[in-house]
Each structure stands twice: as C-alpha cells, then as structure tokens.
Amino acid sequence: MKKKEIEKKKPNERTYRGGCHCGRVRFEVRGMLERVSECNCSICTKKGYLHWIVERAAFRLLTPSDNIAAYSFNTKVAKHLFCPNCGVASFYIPRSDPERLDVNVRCLEGVNPAKLELDHFDGRNWEKAFHDRESGPAAK
C-alpha cells in the first residue's frame, strides 16, 4: 500500500493492529469498524470468525508474506490464509468479495466485539444468502 493511501483518513476512521497468536503474522487495517458479520458455514463456525470486509488499500501486511499459509476448498475462490506456526486465521480473501480482504475482528488489538453491531450470514446456504444480500434493500 502506498503511503499517500494510508494517510487519506476519513472522519471516524482509525487504524487497528492485529495478527495471529504467535506474532508471525502482523498487519494494520484502517477503517470505521462498526459492524461485523458472523457466518454459519462449515469453516467460519470452526474458526469462530467475525468478518470485517475492507478494501485492500486499507490493509497493510507488516510481516513477510512467506509467514502465511493458504487453504482453499469448494469453488477455490476464497483463500483462507493462516499462520502455519500457531494456526490462527487473522484475515483472508473472501469468496463474496475476492478483490477485498476479510479481517477476523477477533484478531484485532483493543477491540471488544460485543460492542459492535452483528449481522448474520447464512453460509450454509451460501448462494441464496449471497443473492439475497446483493439484491436486498441495502444493496440498492
């Protein structure tokens, strides 16, 4: 990410730091964190993921990308990234928005998820839930 992109800060935005348990994966993400999404698909429920999807320009990896492993399944669009040392999945490339990044809010420092608005996504019925989300009132 270019330095000028990092400096363009909107009102109420802040920069959050996060990463995995052992510290081999560290990052910064800039934005207004007000809402998160919880998905009930097979992988998100096992990981306990709380989703915050951000533009790639708002994300900056602070550690070498070699410190990250990837896992893909089903459509192979999503790239489930994780630390190969401790196993924590702190961010990934989502199937729903592959041009953006999905940050696991549970991996951000100083964030209390209980204070955020929570949306639910029916990932067990992914195609229908995605269609409904994209064609719902918020999409228009």
Beta strands, then each sheet from edge to edge (+ up, - down):
strand 1: 14-19
strand 2: 26-31
strand 3: 35-39
strand 4: 51-55
strand 5: 59-61
strand 6: 69-71
strand 7: 80-82
strand 8: 91-92
strand 9: 100-104
strand 10: 117-121
sheet 1: 1+ 2- 5+
sheet 2: 3+ 10+
sheet 3: 4+ 9- 8+
sheet 4: 6+ 7-
end
